Amino acid sequence: MKLQPSAVGIVVADMAASLAFYRSLGLAVPDEPAPHVEVPFGALRLLLDTEETVASFDPSFTPPTGEGRVGLALECDSPADVDTAYERLVGEGYRGHLAPFDAVWGQRYASVLDPDGVGVDLFAASS
């Protein structure tokens, strides 16, 4: 049996706020919120489900709390693009988690948080 990666799922408290965030990242996000939204995410799909949707099929569901449960990473074209994307997102009111820095592993790196506290890392190979 072979299992293929297909999607990454995130449970969201406010679908409209989450769609706005992921749209700000440049993803092809639909305009209208729905209880379940699928977004192209490279070779995968990003699946966003409201807490109510998950509770409808999982009676034991408890909404997650805290940061760091899921992490997403988006590669930028250049180190300067990491800085630009971070500043734009923070300027739009999203929470910065790690301001851009030159990581010891040879990348320009930063991290922002989506409306539910999911970390989205921005990175590019250092020049």
WOFEN-V476724 format. One record per residue. N is the residue number from 1. SS is DSSP state (A for helix, B for strand, O for the rest). Layout:
N_SS ; N_SS
//
This chain:
1_O ; 2_O ; 3_O ; 4_O ; 5_O ; 6_O ; 7_B ; 8_B ; 9_B ; 10_B ; 11_B ; 12_B ; 13_O ; 14_O ; 15_A ; 16_A ; 17_A ; 18_A ; 19_A ; 20_A ; 21_A ; 22_A ; 23_A ; 24_A ; 25_O ; 26_O ; 27_O ; 28_O ; 29_O ; 30_O ; 31_O ; 32_O ; 33_O ; 34_O ; 35_O ; 36_B ; 37_B ; 38_B ; 39_B ; 40_B ; 41_B ; 42_O ; 43_O ; 44_B ; 45_B ; 46_B ; 47_B ; 48_B ; 49_B ; 50_B ; 51_A ; 52_A ; 53_A ; 54_A ; 55_A ; 56_A ; 57_A ; 58_O ; 59_O ; 60_O ; 61_O ; 62_O ; 63_O ; 64_O ; 65_O ; 66_O ; 67_O ; 68_O ; 69_O ; 70_O ; 71_B ; 72_B ; 73_B ; 74_B ; 75_B ; 76_O ; 77_O ; 78_O ; 79_A ; 80_A ; 81_A ; 82_A ; 83_A ; 84_A ; 85_A ; 86_A ; 87_A ; 88_A ; 89_A ; 90_A ; 91_A ; 92_O ; 93_O ; 94_O ; 95_B ; 96_B ; 97_B ; 98_B ; 99_B ; 100_B ; 101_B ; 102_B ; 103_O ; 104_O ; 105_O ; 106_O ; 107_B ; 108_B ; 109_B ; 110_B ; 111_B ; 112_B ; 113_B ; 114_O ; 115_O ; 116_O ; 117_O ; 118_O ; 119_B ; 120_B ; 121_B ; 122_B ; 123_B ; 124_B ; 125_B ; 126_O ; 127_O
//
